[in-house]
């Protein structure tokens, strides 16, 4: 499980935000200035393609260290998966001497959103507990002031949404 930062892509400004987030992430990973620029450029190209061809989406970046290597993880909309993998293989891998790309098209993102998350302690932990009690493995986590998103296996999407609706009393008819 990894916790990352996300940029929702809805406008050109969001592409700049994603680029900055990618550069900061690359810097935290220990990449030099040239590789930071390469990673930031690749992410901004991906974000632009999401906006142009997919109508937007979100980019979530995570740092995962294993066996002395640091991995860079992010999510893209399913409709952008093939284009993203192609771009990574042709542009990013050669410039960074990356060894592999691992992807999964059988995942989904489930989010809890609300302005009240700023003032209510324990909302995210309640989400994690509910998913755990249902036996749903969280693969990635992304948080902001008003949203917590998790990436899970898509076969658990309906179960996750129903369990969260029940836990947060959203399964009741409107009064």
Buried (B, 14 or more C-beta within 10 A) or exposed (E): EBEBBBBBBBEEEBBEBBBBBBBBBBBEBEBEEEBBBBBBBBBBBBBBBBBEEBEBBBBBBBBEEEEEEEBBBBBBBBEBBEBBBEBBEEBBBEBBEBEEEEEEEEBBBBBBEEEEBEEEEEBBEBBBEBBEEBEBEBBBBBBBEEBBBBBBBBEBBEBBEEBBEEBBEEEEEEE
